[in-house]
Amino acid sequence: MNTLLQQQCKQCKLSGIYEHYDRIAQESIQQQWSQEQFLQALLEEELLNRANNRYRRLLKRANFPTVKTVAQFDFSKAPHLDKQDILELHQCHFMDHHTNLLFVGAPGTGKSHLSLSIANEACRKGKTVAFYTAASLGNQLVEMQEEKLLNRFLQKLVKIELLVIDELGYVKLSNTTTQLLFQVFSNRYEKGSTLITTNLEFAQWSELFHDTRMTAAILDRLVHNSKIVVFQGDSYRLQMHKESEEL
């Protein structure tokens, strides 16, 4: 690529073409591509580069504790799950209809891994995602309220296409925190998808939210237009740990 073309690519922000032009040009010569094929290859590289850059930006904003993929999940350790059903969720079509996902089951059964892998796929598809544990989201809501920034933060959460709240029920929440979480669920109702992992059966949620009527209102908003996946059996995490020790 000559200097003028380099400058023009930079000016037009065509970093994909700029970085891969020489390789594609060499390949076009070897395979005797037409001008149209050469141009198409350049544009495909640019589009791929932009998609990858957007994925990296979305991944950073999502603030995942770690990146998980469904390929890393051993379904043989979780026979209670319908593999095809879980793979379908990774297509993220549920987000098109603002459907919620509720992963319910004992600790260590794969809920967090699969919630992270679904969220990761959502980022790959260009969707905005935010990840919080229930405790960290509660703390941030209280902090925003004290700093008089709550409304702005709530509006930010409404715009997120997939909000992941992990470990609901693992830490006892204050009355103030549960009231603020209710605002999150109420504001997002039918406006975006929420994925929740919890170790509590729905009958136990009133213990977490301290108020029967509030619990009923929260469940009504979350369960309506939702898919519930129950995680059963022995701890997936413990099984994987035991196998790694045996190697």
Secondary structure by P-SEA (a helix, b strand, c coil): ccaaaaaaaaaaccccccccaaaaaaaaaaacccaaaaaaaaaaaaaaaaaaaaaaaaaaaaccccccccccccccccccccaaaaaaaaaccccccbbbbbbbccccccaaaaaaaaaaaaaaabbbbbbbcaaaaaaaaaaaaaacaaaaaaaaaaaccbbbbcccccccccaaaaaaaaaaaaaacccbbbbbbbcccccccccccccaaaaaaaaaaaaccbbbbbbbcccaaaaaaaaaaac
